Amino acid sequence: MRNNASALLQAEELSDRAGQKRLAEMLRRDFFQRDPLSCAHDLIGCELNWNSCAGIIVETEAYNAIGDEACHCFVRPSTRAFLERNRAGAAYVYFNYGVHWMLNVLVKGTENGFVLIRALEPTRGIPLMRKRRGVDDVHQLCSGPGKLTQALAITGRHDEIDLCREEKHCLRKRTQQPIEVVADERIGIRRSADLPWRFTLRGNAHVSRKVRVARA
């Protein structure tokens, strides 16, 4: 009886582990064929998968290609060219102020623009993230756009890769429903700074900065 009970317990543990390893469905290209604001909102709670590491997206920012002075399209011809030659779902990776790499996703549909991935709640590959970041606190691993690219080893060599094509570099659908998303003003910009185009998962401890004024 004891052997049977032990075998049953081991079988249940293996089943639980197998369930944890089941990955949510990849986001397809049509997810990114819309406008940047709704895309940034709906990416909250999705998972970013990068090789052996992954994390739940808990903070994003939307940037519109037209009329948004904070968007690179407003001042950079190279970014406008990037938008023209790539399909929705492409990674736009740039070096910010010569310090940090920043990961964005191209959105092309009713309106064009980008979604900046600002923070993740780590789910897989945490020991490797700690080694890359040189910190132990899990809340500090991906709580900012520069931190998460360092934790996931994202650099300029990943610019223009298609995030809708390969499982090793992709975004996955939400597994938790429902979730509550909060909007407030974007961070670290001077132009169009009053627009409430930053989105966070309410109450999450992994965001880069606490919400200042929550908006619908």
FIMI-807144 format. One record per residue (C-alpha): residue in three letters; x, y, z. Coordinates in steps of 0.2 Angstrom, whole numbers, plus 5000, padded with zeros to 4 digits. Layout:
% FIMI-807144
ALAXYZ/...
***
This chain:
% FIMI-807144
MET500050005000/ARG501450125005/ASN502350084988/ASN500650124979/ALA500450284988/SER502250344985/ALA502050294966/LEU500450394965/LEU501150544974/GLN502650544962/ALA501450534947/GLU500550684953/GLU502150784955/LEU502650734938/SER500950784931/ASP501050954940/ARG502850984933/ALA502250944915/GLY500751064917/GLN501951204922/LYS502951164907/ARG501551184895/LEU501751354886/ALA500351474881/GLU500051494863/MET501151614854/LEU500451784849/ARG500151794830/ARG500451934818/ASP498651994819/PHE498852034837/PHE500052174832/GLN499052234817/ARG498052374826/ASP498552534835/PRO499952554848/LEU498852604863/SER497652444863/CYS499152334859/ALA500152404874/HIS498652384885/ASP498352204880/LEU500152154881/ILE500052174900/GLY499951994907/CYS500651914891/GLU502351824893/LEU503951874884/ASN504951714880/TRP506751734876/ASN507751574874/SER507751494891/CYS507151644900/ALA505451714901/GLY504351844911/ILE502551904912/ILE502452084905/VAL501852194919/GLU502352364911/THR502252444893/GLU502252604885/ALA501452654868/TYR502252764855/ASN501252824840/ALA502152854823/ILE501053004819/GLY500853154831/ASP501853084845/GLU503353194848/ALA504153064860/CYS504152924846/HIS505752904836/CYS504752924820/PHE504553104824/VAL506453144823/ARG507352984815/PRO507152944797/SER507952784801/THR506552734812/ARG505252784799/ALA506252674786/PHE506252534799/LEU504352544800/GLU504152544781/ARG505252384778/ASN504652274793/ARG503052184797/ALA501952204812/GLY502752104826/ALA504552144822/ALA505752184836/TYR506452364837/VAL507952364848/TYR508952524851/PHE510352584862/ASN509652724874/TYR510852864878/GLY512352744876/VAL511852654891/HIS510452524889/TRP509652424875/MET507752444874/LEU506552314867/ASN505052374857/VAL503752284846/LEU503252364830/VAL501352384828/LYS500552414811/GLY498652424808/THR497352564810/GLU498852664817/ASN500752634817/GLY501952644831/PHE502852544844/VAL502652464861/LEU504052474873/ILE504252324885/ARG504652414901/ALA504552274915/LEU504352094917/GLU503951974932/PRO505251834929/THR504451664927/ARG505851554919/GLY507751564919/ILE507951664935/PRO509651594940/LEU510351644923/MET509451814925/ARG510351844942/LYS512051794934/ARG511851924920/ARG511152064931/GLY512352034946/VAL510852044958/ASP509851924969/ASP508252014972/VAL507051944959/HIS506052114960/GLN507652204953/LEU507952084938/CYS506752154925/SER506052304933/GLY506452424919/PRO506752414901/GLY508652414902/LYS508652294916/LEU507552164907/THR508652174891/GLN510152144902/ALA509351994911/LEU508751914894/ALA510451964885/ILE509452064872/THR510552174861/GLY510652264844/ARG510952094836/HIS509052064839/ASP508452214830/GLU507152174816/ILE506951994821/ASP505151934819/LEU504351894836/CYS502951804827/ARG503951664819/GLU505051574831/GLU504651494848/LYS506351554856/HIS505951734853/CYS504151764855/LEU502651834865/ARG501351714872/LYS499551744877/ARG498951784894/THR498551634905/GLN497851734919/GLN496051814917/PRO495451934921/ILE496852064925/GLU496752244930/VAL497752364919/VAL498152544925/ALA498652684913/ASP499752834918/GLU500952954910/ARG502552884901/ILE504252894910/GLY505852984905/ILE505253094891/ARG505053284889/ARG503853294873/SER502053224874/ALA502453184892/ASP500653214897/LEU499853074887/PRO499352924898/TRP500152794887/ARG501052694901/PHE500152534906/THR500552424921/LEU499752274930/ARG498952344945/GLY499852314962/ASN501252214954/ALA502952234963/HIS504052214947/VAL503552374938/SER504952504936/ARG504052644945/LYS502452654955/VAL500952734947/ARG500852914950/VAL499052954944/ALA498052804939/ARG496852834924/ALA495552724915/
***
